[in-house]
C-alpha cells in the first residue's frame, strides 16, 4: 500500500523507516505517521525518547550512530524503502570513533571535511545503494513549521530588530560554508557563532559574554537539503535562554520547526522572551 503526498509529489510507502536521534521530533513524526495510517519502524540512536517512540512505532531497534552495517541490515530486513532522519545526534560522536564499525569508518575516510552536509550526503548515498530513499524531514510534521511573525505577547524593540537583521545576514553567510545555523548578537556585536557544540551551547557561550539582552538568530542554510539538519527550536532552547538572560530568539519563517509551540510561547511570555520568525 502506498499513499501520495501531493505537497511533495512522492508516493509514500505504508511502512516507513525512522532513524531517530534524541528529542521530541522523532516522536512527533512517529505519532503523526501512525495517526495517518502509516506503520513506522524505528532505529533509535539515543535513549531519552525510547519509551515515547515505542508508543507509536511497530518496532524500535537501538543502535550506536556508528553501527552503519547493523542499521542498514535492520532496514533491509524490515523491507523499508523510505526513511526519515529526525532528532539530535551530536557531532561529538565523530570524536569518539571507537564505537564505529568498519563500514562507517570506510565512509568517513572518503569525506574531505567532516562538516554536516558532506557526512550526511554520504550517508544518504549509502542508503540509496540499498534502495532506501531518505525523505524530506518535514513530510510528516509540516504542522510544526513556524510562520512569519511574533509568536507570543512580547514584541521586539528597534534595537533588537537591528540585531536580528545583522544576525540573520551573518547566520546565512555561515550557512554558505556549513559552519552552523545559529549566532548570538548584542548591540550589533557578535557574541558567538555555532560550531560543533550545537545551538544550546552556542547560546550559553554568547549570552554569558553578553551578560544580558542577547539576541539569538537561527536560520536554514542558503541551499538547505530538507532531508537533514532542518533548523528546530523547542522548550529546551528557551530554558537555556532564560538561564543565561538572552531576551530574543528569531528563526527563519517557514523553514524552522518549533517543537511544542504552545509550551514554548507560554514559557516565553512568562519570562519576557521574544520569539519571532522572519
C-alpha positions as protocol buffer text, in pm:
chain_id: "A"
residue {
  index: 1
  type: UNK
  ca { x: 0 y: 0 z: 0 }
}
residue {
  index: 2
  type: UNK
  ca { x: 129 y: 344 z: -92 }
}
residue {
  index: 3
  type: UNK
  ca { x: -9 y: 690 z: -29 }
}
residue {
  index: 4
  type: UNK
  ca { x: 58 y: 1004 z: -226 }
}
residue {
  index: 5
  type: UNK
  ca { x: 176 y: 1321 z: -53 }
}
residue {
  index: 6
  type: UNK
  ca { x: 60 y: 1582 z: -303 }
}
residue {
  index: 7
  type: UNK
  ca { x: 267 y: 1856 z: -139 }
}
residue {
  index: 8
  type: UNK
  ca { x: 592 y: 1683 z: -231 }
}
residue {
  index: 9
  type: UNK
  ca { x: 477 y: 1471 z: -528 }
}
residue {
  index: 10
  type: UNK
  ca { x: 601 y: 1144 z: -384 }
}
residue {
  index: 11
  type: UNK
  ca { x: 428 y: 815 z: -328 }
}
residue {
  index: 12
  type: UNK
  ca { x: 470 y: 727 z: 36 }
}
residue {
  index: 13
  type: UNK
  ca { x: 506 y: 363 z: 135 }
}
residue {
  index: 14
  type: UNK
  ca { x: 270 y: 246 z: 406 }
}
residue {
  index: 15
  type: UNK
  ca { x: 568 y: 111 z: 603 }
}
residue {
  index: 16
  type: UNK
  ca { x: 807 y: 393 z: 693 }
}
residue {
  index: 17
  type: UNK
  ca { x: 1153 y: 392 z: 848 }
}
residue {
  index: 18
  type: UNK
  ca { x: 1265 y: 639 z: 1112 }
}
residue {
  index: 19
  type: UNK
  ca { x: 1628 y: 700 z: 1206 }
}
residue {
  index: 20
  type: UNK
  ca { x: 1583 y: 877 z: 1539 }
}
residue {
  index: 21
  type: UNK
  ca { x: 1818 y: 1090 z: 1741 }
}
residue {
  index: 22
  type: UNK
  ca { x: 1719 y: 1240 z: 2076 }
}
residue {
  index: 23
  type: UNK
  ca { x: 1444 y: 1490 z: 2148 }
}
residue {
  index: 24
  type: UNK
  ca { x: 1072 y: 1502 z: 2077 }
}
residue {
  index: 25
  type: UNK
  ca { x: 1087 y: 1549 z: 1698 }
}
residue {
  index: 26
  type: UNK
  ca { x: 1119 y: 1178 z: 1612 }
}
residue {
  index: 27
  type: UNK
  ca { x: 829 y: 1106 z: 1848 }
}
residue {
  index: 28
  type: UNK
  ca { x: 615 y: 1369 z: 1677 }
}
residue {
  index: 29
  type: UNK
  ca { x: 694 y: 1220 z: 1335 }
}
residue {
  index: 30
  type: UNK
  ca { x: 602 y: 869 z: 1452 }
}
residue {
  index: 31
  type: UNK
  ca { x: 282 y: 993 z: 1615 }
}
residue {
  index: 32
  type: UNK
  ca { x: 164 y: 1188 z: 1310 }
}
residue {
  index: 33
  type: UNK
  ca { x: 255 y: 900 z: 1078 }
}
residue {
  index: 34
  type: UNK
  ca { x: 65 y: 647 z: 1289 }
}
residue {
  index: 35
  type: UNK
  ca { x: -237 y: 876 z: 1315 }
}
residue {
  index: 36
  type: UNK
  ca { x: -243 y: 891 z: 935 }
}
residue {
  index: 37
  type: UNK
  ca { x: -235 y: 516 z: 889 }
}
residue {
  index: 38
  type: UNK
  ca { x: 138 y: 451 z: 843 }
}
residue {
  index: 39
  type: UNK
  ca { x: 344 y: 186 z: 1016 }
}
residue {
  index: 40
  type: UNK
  ca { x: 678 y: 314 z: 1149 }
}
residue {
  index: 41
  type: UNK
  ca { x: 986 y: 101 z: 1213 }
}
residue {
  index: 42
  type: UNK
  ca { x: 1242 y: 297 z: 1414 }
}
residue {
  index: 43
  type: UNK
  ca { x: 1616 y: 268 z: 1459 }
}
residue {
  index: 44
  type: UNK
  ca { x: 1693 y: 475 z: 1768 }
}
residue {
  index: 45
  type: UNK
  ca { x: 2035 y: 635 z: 1810 }
}
residue {
  index: 46
  type: UNK
  ca { x: 1955 y: 781 z: 2154 }
}
residue {
  index: 47
  type: UNK
  ca { x: 1799 y: 678 z: 2485 }
}
residue {
  index: 48
  type: UNK
  ca { x: 1599 y: 979 z: 2602 }
}
residue {
  index: 49
  type: UNK
  ca { x: 1290 y: 915 z: 2390 }
}
residue {
  index: 50
  type: UNK
  ca { x: 1278 y: 535 z: 2364 }
}
residue {
  index: 51
  type: UNK
  ca { x: 971 y: 499 z: 2585 }
}
residue {
  index: 52
  type: UNK
  ca { x: 773 y: 751 z: 2377 }
}
residue {
  index: 53
  type: UNK
  ca { x: 886 y: 607 z: 2044 }
}
residue {
  index: 54
  type: UNK
  ca { x: 760 y: 263 z: 2146 }
}
residue {
  index: 55
  type: UNK
  ca { x: 407 y: 407 z: 2178 }
}
residue {
  index: 56
  type: UNK
  ca { x: 388 y: 489 z: 1807 }
}
residue {
  index: 57
  type: UNK
  ca { x: 635 y: 259 z: 1629 }
}
residue {
  index: 58
  type: UNK
  ca { x: 564 y: -106 z: 1549 }
}
residue {
  index: 59
  type: UNK
  ca { x: 929 y: -186 z: 1625 }
}
residue {
  index: 60
  type: UNK
  ca { x: 1214 y: 10 z: 1785 }
}
residue {
  index: 61
  type: UNK
  ca { x: 1575 y: -104 z: 1749 }
}
residue {
  index: 62
  type: UNK
  ca { x: 1863 y: 58 z: 1940 }
}
residue {
  index: 63
  type: UNK
  ca { x: 2194 y: 127 z: 1765 }
}
residue {
  index: 64
  type: UNK
  ca { x: 2501 y: 344 z: 1806 }
}
residue {
  index: 65
  type: UNK
  ca { x: 2528 y: 611 z: 1529 }
}
residue {
  index: 66
  type: UNK
  ca { x: 2846 y: 441 z: 1407 }
}
residue {
  index: 67
  type: UNK
  ca { x: 2689 y: 97 z: 1359 }
}
residue {
  index: 68
  type: UNK
  ca { x: 2626 y: 154 z: 990 }
}
residue {
  index: 69
  type: UNK
  ca { x: 2616 y: -213 z: 887 }
}
residue {
  index: 70
  type: UNK
  ca { x: 2369 y: -300 z: 1162 }
}
residue {
  index: 71
  type: UNK
  ca { x: 2143 y: -6 z: 1075 }
}
residue {
  index: 72
  type: UNK
  ca { x: 2139 y: -90 z: 704 }
}
residue {
  index: 73
  type: UNK
  ca { x: 2069 y: -456 z: 782 }
}
residue {
  index: 74
  type: UNK
  ca { x: 1771 y: -370 z: 1003 }
}
residue {
  index: 75
  type: UNK
  ca { x: 1605 y: -152 z: 743 }
}
residue {
  index: 76
  type: UNK
  ca { x: 1677 y: -400 z: 465 }
}
residue {
  index: 77
  type: UNK
  ca { x: 1536 y: -695 z: 660 }
}
residue {
  index: 78
  type: UNK
  ca { x: 1232 y: -489 z: 755 }
}
residue {
  index: 79
  type: UNK
  ca { x: 1184 y: -413 z: 382 }
}
residue {
  index: 80
  type: UNK
  ca { x: 1195 y: -40 z: 443 }
}
residue {
  index: 81
  type: UNK
  ca { x: 1207 y: 168 z: 124 }
}
residue {
  index: 82
  type: UNK
  ca { x: 1174 y: 517 z: 273 }
}
residue {
  index: 83
  type: UNK
  ca { x: 1341 y: 661 z: 582 }
}
residue {
  index: 84
  type: UNK
  ca { x: 1316 y: 993 z: 768 }
}
residue {
  index: 85
  type: UNK
  ca { x: 1610 y: 1128 z: 969 }
}
residue {
  index: 86
  type: UNK
  ca { x: 1495 y: 1321 z: 1278 }
}
residue {
  index: 87
  type: UNK
  ca { x: 1635 y: 1413 z: 1617 }
}
residue {
  index: 88
  type: UNK
  ca { x: 1966 y: 1532 z: 1752 }
}
residue {
  index: 89
  type: UNK
  ca { x: 2278 y: 1324 z: 1703 }
}
residue {
  index: 90
  type: UNK
  ca { x: 2559 y: 1528 z: 1849 }
}
residue {
  index: 91
  type: UNK
  ca { x: 2860 y: 1590 z: 1629 }
}
residue {
  index: 92
  type: UNK
  ca { x: 3086 y: 1492 z: 1916 }
}
residue {
  index: 93
  type: UNK
  ca { x: 3030 y: 1126 z: 1823 }
}
residue {
  index: 94
  type: UNK
  ca { x: 3277 y: 1192 z: 1538 }
}
residue {
  index: 95
  type: UNK
  ca { x: 3545 y: 1244 z: 1802 }
}
residue {
  index: 96
  type: UNK
  ca { x: 3481 y: 900 z: 1952 }
}
residue {
  index: 97
  type: UNK
  ca { x: 3524 y: 663 z: 1660 }
}
residue {
  index: 98
  type: UNK
  ca { x: 3599 y: 356 z: 1876 }
}
residue {
  index: 99
  type: UNK
  ca { x: 3230 y: 256 z: 1851 }
}
residue {
  index: 100
  type: UNK
  ca { x: 3216 y: 296 z: 1474 }
}
residue {
  index: 101
  type: UNK
  ca { x: 3209 y: -20 z: 1263 }
}
residue {
  index: 102
  type: UNK
  ca { x: 3440 y: -77 z: 966 }
}
residue {
  index: 103
  type: UNK
  ca { x: 3176 y: 35 z: 716 }
}
residue {
  index: 104
  type: UNK
  ca { x: 3123 y: 366 z: 896 }
}
residue {
  index: 105
  type: UNK
  ca { x: 3498 y: 425 z: 916 }
}
residue {
  index: 106
  type: UNK
  ca { x: 3531 y: 347 z: 547 }
}
residue {
  index: 107
  type: UNK
  ca { x: 3261 y: 603 z: 464 }
}
residue {
  index: 108
  type: UNK
  ca { x: 3419 y: 873 z: 684 }
}
residue {
  index: 109
  type: UNK
  ca { x: 3758 y: 822 z: 521 }
}
residue {
  index: 110
  type: UNK
  ca { x: 3614 y: 935 z: 188 }
}
residue {
  index: 111
  type: UNK
  ca { x: 3498 y: 1270 z: 332 }
}
residue {
  index: 112
  type: UNK
  ca { x: 3724 y: 1566 z: 260 }
}
residue {
  index: 113
  type: UNK
  ca { x: 3582 y: 1765 z: 552 }
}
residue {
  index: 114
  type: UNK
  ca { x: 3376 y: 1640 z: 846 }
}
residue {
  index: 115
  type: UNK
  ca { x: 3111 y: 1909 z: 814 }
}
residue {
  index: 116
  type: UNK
  ca { x: 2740 y: 1827 z: 837 }
}
residue {
  index: 117
  type: UNK
  ca { x: 2645 y: 1830 z: 470 }
}
residue {
  index: 118
  type: UNK
  ca { x: 2931 y: 1615 z: 342 }
}
residue {
  index: 119
  type: UNK
  ca { x: 2882 y: 1350 z: 610 }
}
residue {
  index: 120
  type: UNK
  ca { x: 2504 y: 1340 z: 573 }
}
residue {
  index: 121
  type: UNK
  ca { x: 2513 y: 1327 z: 194 }
}
residue {
  index: 122
  type: UNK
  ca { x: 2744 y: 1027 z: 210 }
}
residue {
  index: 123
  type: UNK
  ca { x: 2503 y: 853 z: 448 }
}
residue {
  index: 124
  type: UNK
  ca { x: 2213 y: 933 z: 215 }
}
residue {
  index: 125
  type: UNK
  ca { x: 2405 y: 783 z: -78 }
}
residue {
  index: 126
  type: UNK
  ca { x: 2486 y: 475 z: 129 }
}
residue {
  index: 127
  type: UNK
  ca { x: 2116 y: 422 z: 198 }
}
residue {
  index: 128
  type: UNK
  ca { x: 2038 y: 466 z: -172 }
}
residue {
  index: 129
  type: UNK
  ca { x: 2275 y: 177 z: -251 }
}
residue {
  index: 130
  type: UNK
  ca { x: 2030 y: -38 z: -53 }
}
residue {
  index: 131
  type: UNK
  ca { x: 1731 y: 108 z: -243 }
}
residue {
  index: 132
  type: UNK
  ca { x: 1627 y: 316 z: 57 }
}
residue {
  index: 133
  type: UNK
  ca { x: 1518 y: 674 z: -9 }
}
residue {
  index: 134
  type: UNK
  ca { x: 1578 y: 939 z: 259 }
}
residue {
  index: 135
  type: UNK
  ca { x: 1273 y: 1167 z: 273 }
}
residue {
  index: 136
  type: UNK
  ca { x: 1228 y: 1537 z: 340 }
}
residue {
  index: 137
  type: UNK
  ca { x: 1228 y: 1569 z: 720 }
}
residue {
  index: 138
  type: UNK
  ca { x: 912 y: 1779 z: 719 }
}
residue {
  index: 139
  type: UNK
  ca { x: 676 y: 1546 z: 529 }
}
residue {
  index: 140
  type: UNK
  ca { x: 509 y: 1410 z: 843 }
}
residue {
  index: 141
  type: UNK
  ca { x: 548 y: 1721 z: 1062 }
}
residue {
  index: 142
  type: UNK
  ca { x: 464 y: 2017 z: 838 }
}
residue {
  index: 143
  type: UNK
  ca { x: 229 y: 2146 z: 1109 }
}
residue {
  index: 144
  type: UNK
  ca { x: 536 y: 2223 z: 1323 }
}
residue {
  index: 145
  type: UNK
  ca { x: 686 y: 2472 z: 1075 }
}
residue {
  index: 146
  type: UNK
  ca { x: 684 y: 2833 z: 1202 }
}
residue {
  index: 147
  type: UNK
  ca { x: 501 y: 3104 z: 1003 }
}
residue {
  index: 148
  type: UNK
  ca { x: 623 y: 3464 z: 987 }
}
residue {
  index: 149
  type: UNK
  ca { x: 556 y: 3692 z: 1281 }
}
residue {
  index: 150
  type: UNK
  ca { x: 591 y: 3729 z: 1658 }
}
residue {
  index: 151
  type: UNK
  ca { x: 461 y: 3417 z: 1830 }
}
residue {
  index: 152
  type: UNK
  ca { x: 397 y: 3548 z: 2181 }
}
residue {
  index: 153
  type: UNK
  ca { x: 290 y: 3866 z: 2358 }
}
residue {
  index: 154
  type: UNK
  ca { x: 638 y: 4019 z: 2392 }
}
residue {
  index: 155
  type: UNK
  ca { x: 729 y: 4245 z: 2099 }
}
residue {
  index: 156
  type: UNK
  ca { x: 1084 y: 4324 z: 1982 }
}
residue {
  index: 157
  type: UNK
  ca { x: 1237 y: 4669 z: 2026 }
}
residue {
  index: 158
  type: UNK
  ca { x: 1402 y: 4862 z: 1744 }
}
residue {
  index: 159
  type: UNK
  ca { x: 1747 y: 4777 z: 1882 }
}
residue {
  index: 160
  type: UNK
  ca { x: 1659 y: 4409 z: 1894 }
}
residue {
  index: 161
  type: UNK
  ca { x: 1532 y: 4418 z: 1535 }
}
residue {
  index: 162
  type: UNK
  ca { x: 1863 y: 4571 z: 1425 }
}
residue {
  index: 163
  type: UNK
  ca { x: 2045 y: 4282 z: 1592 }
}
residue {
  index: 164
  type: UNK
  ca { x: 1806 y: 4033 z: 1429 }
}
residue {
  index: 165
  type: UNK
  ca { x: 1880 y: 4175 z: 1084 }
}
residue {
  index: 166
  type: UNK
  ca { x: 2254 y: 4157 z: 1145 }
}
residue {
  index: 167
  type: UNK
  ca { x: 2231 y: 3808 z: 1291 }
}
residue {
  index: 168
  type: UNK
  ca { x: 2017 y: 3682 z: 1005 }
}
residue {
  index: 169
  type: UNK
  ca { x: 2272 y: 3801 z: 750 }
}
residue {
  index: 170
  type: UNK
  ca { x: 2562 y: 3657 z: 949 }
}
residue {
  index: 171
  type: UNK
  ca { x: 2395 y: 3318 z: 1002 }
}
residue {
  index: 172
  type: UNK
  ca { x: 2318 y: 3291 z: 631 }
}
residue {
  index: 173
  type: UNK
  ca { x: 2681 y: 3366 z: 547 }
}
residue {
  index: 174
  type: UNK
  ca { x: 2791 y: 3097 z: 793 }
}
residue {
  index: 175
  type: UNK
  ca { x: 2550 y: 2856 z: 630 }
}
residue {
  index: 176
  type: UNK
  ca { x: 2716 y: 2903 z: 293 }
}
residue {
  index: 177
  type: UNK
  ca { x: 3029 y: 2733 z: 427 }
}
residue {
  index: 178
  type: UNK
  ca { x: 2834 y: 2489 z: 651 }
}
residue {
  index: 179
  type: UNK
  ca { x: 2971 y: 2613 z: 984 }
}
residue {
  index: 180
  type: UNK
  ca { x: 2647 y: 2631 z: 1185 }
}
residue {
  index: 181
  type: UNK
  ca { x: 2296 y: 2772 z: 1187 }
}
residue {
  index: 182
  type: UNK
  ca { x: 2290 y: 2994 z: 1496 }
}
residue {
  index: 183
  type: UNK
  ca { x: 2451 y: 3318 z: 1612 }
}
residue {
  index: 184
  type: UNK
  ca { x: 2428 y: 3532 z: 1926 }
}
residue {
  index: 185
  type: UNK
  ca { x: 2433 y: 3911 z: 1886 }
}
residue {
  index: 186
  type: UNK
  ca { x: 2425 y: 4208 z: 2125 }
}
residue {
  index: 187
  type: UNK
  ca { x: 2430 y: 4574 z: 2020 }
}
residue {
  index: 188
  type: UNK
  ca { x: 2540 y: 4475 z: 1666 }
}
residue {
  index: 189
  type: UNK
  ca { x: 2837 y: 4282 z: 1805 }
}
residue {
  index: 190
  type: UNK
  ca { x: 2894 y: 3909 z: 1751 }
}
residue {
  index: 191
  type: UNK
  ca { x: 2897 y: 3726 z: 2082 }
}
residue {
  index: 192
  type: UNK
  ca { x: 2909 y: 3369 z: 1946 }
}
residue {
  index: 193
  type: UNK
  ca { x: 2866 y: 3161 z: 1631 }
}
residue {
  index: 194
  type: UNK
  ca { x: 2760 y: 2799 z: 1640 }
}
residue {
  index: 195
  type: UNK
  ca { x: 3017 y: 2533 z: 1559 }
}
residue {
  index: 196
  type: UNK
  ca { x: 3035 y: 2169 z: 1670 }
}
residue {
  index: 197
  type: UNK
  ca { x: 2884 y: 2238 z: 2014 }
}
residue {
  index: 198
  type: UNK
  ca { x: 2526 y: 2293 z: 1892 }
}
residue {
  index: 199
  type: UNK
  ca { x: 2269 y: 2569 z: 1939 }
}
residue {
  index: 200
  type: UNK
  ca { x: 2217 y: 2547 z: 2316 }
}
residue {
  index: 201
  type: UNK
  ca { x: 2589 y: 2562 z: 2394 }
}
residue {
  index: 202
  type: UNK
  ca { x: 2630 y: 2848 z: 2146 }
}
residue {
  index: 203
  type: UNK
  ca { x: 2355 y: 3039 z: 2330 }
}
residue {
  index: 204
  type: UNK
  ca { x: 2521 y: 2966 z: 2662 }
}
residue {
  index: 205
  type: UNK
  ca { x: 2861 y: 3087 z: 2545 }
}
residue {
  index: 206
  type: UNK
  ca { x: 2731 y: 3401 z: 2370 }
}
residue {
  index: 207
  type: UNK
  ca { x: 2479 y: 3503 z: 2635 }
}
residue {
  index: 208
  type: UNK
  ca { x: 2738 y: 3469 z: 2912 }
}
residue {
  index: 209
  type: UNK
  ca { x: 2961 y: 3712 z: 2723 }
}
residue {
  index: 210
  type: UNK
  ca { x: 2670 y: 3950 z: 2663 }
}
residue {
  index: 211
  type: UNK
  ca { x: 2573 y: 3938 z: 3035 }
}
residue {
  index: 212
  type: UNK
  ca { x: 2211 y: 4016 z: 2940 }
}
residue {
  index: 213
  type: UNK
  ca { x: 1986 y: 4115 z: 2649 }
}
residue {
  index: 214
  type: UNK
  ca { x: 2147 y: 3881 z: 2395 }
}
residue {
  index: 215
  type: UNK
  ca { x: 1967 y: 3815 z: 2068 }
}
residue {
  index: 216
  type: UNK
  ca { x: 1974 y: 3463 z: 1919 }
}
residue {
  index: 217
  type: UNK
  ca { x: 1919 y: 3404 z: 1547 }
}
residue {
  index: 218
  type: UNK
  ca { x: 1880 y: 3061 z: 1387 }
}
residue {
  index: 219
  type: UNK
  ca { x: 1828 y: 3007 z: 1013 }
}
residue {
  index: 220
  type: UNK
  ca { x: 1838 y: 2740 z: 746 }
}
residue {
  index: 221
  type: UNK
  ca { x: 2134 y: 2714 z: 516 }
}
residue {
  index: 222
  type: UNK
  ca { x: 2106 y: 2903 z: 184 }
}
residue {
  index: 223
  type: UNK
  ca { x: 2079 y: 2572 z: -3 }
}
residue {
  index: 224
  type: UNK
  ca { x: 1923 y: 2365 z: 274 }
}
residue {
  index: 225
  type: UNK
  ca { x: 1882 y: 1996 z: 196 }
}
residue {
  index: 226
  type: UNK
  ca { x: 1550 y: 1918 z: 361 }
}
residue {
  index: 227
  type: UNK
  ca { x: 1646 y: 1555 z: 416 }
}
residue {
  index: 228
  type: UNK
  ca { x: 1860 y: 1653 z: 713 }
}
residue {
  index: 229
  type: UNK
  ca { x: 1954 y: 1934 z: 951 }
}
residue {
  index: 230
  type: UNK
  ca { x: 1631 y: 2136 z: 926 }
}
residue {
  index: 231
  type: UNK
  ca { x: 1663 y: 2405 z: 1197 }
}
residue {
  index: 232
  type: UNK
  ca { x: 1448 y: 2345 z: 1504 }
}
residue {
  index: 233
  type: UNK
  ca { x: 1390 y: 2503 z: 1844 }
}
residue {
  index: 234
  type: UNK
  ca { x: 1195 y: 2390 z: 2148 }
}
residue {
  index: 235
  type: UNK
  ca { x: 1141 y: 2441 z: 2519 }
}
residue {
  index: 236
  type: UNK
  ca { x: 1499 y: 2336 z: 2599 }
}
residue {
  index: 237
  type: UNK
  ca { x: 1624 y: 2623 z: 2382 }
}
residue {
  index: 238
  type: UNK
  ca { x: 1408 y: 2873 z: 2569 }
}
residue {
  index: 239
  type: UNK
  ca { x: 1518 y: 2739 z: 2908 }
}
residue {
  index: 240
  type: UNK
  ca { x: 1880 y: 2787 z: 2808 }
}
residue {
  index: 241
  type: UNK
  ca { x: 1800 y: 3145 z: 2705 }
}
residue {
  index: 242
  type: UNK
  ca { x: 1630 y: 3216 z: 3038 }
}
residue {
  index: 243
  type: UNK
  ca { x: 1920 y: 3073 z: 3237 }
}
residue {
  index: 244
  type: UNK
  ca { x: 2174 y: 3292 z: 3057 }
}
residue {
  index: 245
  type: UNK
  ca { x: 1949 y: 3600 z: 3021 }
}
residue {
  index: 246
  type: UNK
  ca { x: 1903 y: 3607 z: 2644 }
}
residue {
  index: 247
  type: UNK
  ca { x: 1596 y: 3813 z: 2554 }
}
residue {
  index: 248
  type: UNK
  ca { x: 1503 y: 3722 z: 2197 }
}
residue {
  index: 249
  type: UNK
  ca { x: 1521 y: 3435 z: 1951 }
}
residue {
  index: 250
  type: UNK
  ca { x: 1449 y: 3484 z: 1582 }
}
residue {
  index: 251
  type: UNK
  ca { x: 1421 y: 3197 z: 1337 }
}
residue {
  index: 252
  type: UNK
  ca { x: 1360 y: 3174 z: 966 }
}
residue {
  index: 253
  type: UNK
  ca { x: 989 y: 3166 z: 881 }
}
residue {
  index: 254
  type: UNK
  ca { x: 854 y: 2855 z: 706 }
}
residue {
  index: 255
  type: UNK
  ca { x: 1199 y: 2694 z: 728 }
}
residue {
  index: 256
  type: UNK
  ca { x: 1217 y: 2615 z: 1100 }
}
residue {
  index: 257
  type: UNK
  ca { x: 1046 y: 2355 z: 1316 }
}
residue {
  index: 258
  type: UNK
  ca { x: 916 y: 2457 z: 1656 }
}
residue {
  index: 259
  type: UNK
  ca { x: 855 y: 2171 z: 1897 }
}
residue {
  index: 260
  type: UNK
  ca { x: 559 y: 2203 z: 2137 }
}
residue {
  index: 261
  type: UNK
  ca { x: 474 y: 2557 z: 2024 }
}
residue {
  index: 262
  type: UNK
  ca { x: 210 y: 2616 z: 2293 }
}
residue {
  index: 263
  type: UNK
  ca { x: 454 y: 2542 z: 2576 }
}
residue {
  index: 264
  type: UNK
  ca { x: 731 y: 2744 z: 2411 }
}
residue {
  index: 265
  type: UNK
  ca { x: 511 y: 3054 z: 2372 }
}
residue {
  index: 266
  type: UNK
  ca { x: 373 y: 3022 z: 2726 }
}
residue {
  index: 267
  type: UNK
  ca { x: 725 y: 2995 z: 2869 }
}
residue {
  index: 268
  type: UNK
  ca { x: 847 y: 3289 z: 2658 }
}
residue {
  index: 269
  type: UNK
  ca { x: 562 y: 3515 z: 2767 }
}
residue {
  index: 270
  type: UNK
  ca { x: 611 y: 3424 z: 3133 }
}
residue {
  index: 271
  type: UNK
  ca { x: 984 y: 3501 z: 3117 }
}
residue {
  index: 272
  type: UNK
  ca { x: 985 y: 3810 z: 2895 }
}
residue {
  index: 273
  type: UNK
  ca { x: 1145 y: 3641 z: 2592 }
}
residue {
  index: 274
  type: UNK
  ca { x: 1061 y: 3742 z: 2236 }
}
residue {
  index: 275
  type: UNK
  ca { x: 1003 y: 3452 z: 1994 }
}
residue {
  index: 276
  type: UNK
  ca { x: 970 y: 3552 z: 1632 }
}
residue {
  index: 277
  type: UNK
  ca { x: 1007 y: 3423 z: 1277 }
}
residue {
  index: 278
  type: UNK
  ca { x: 1133 y: 3641 z: 994 }
}
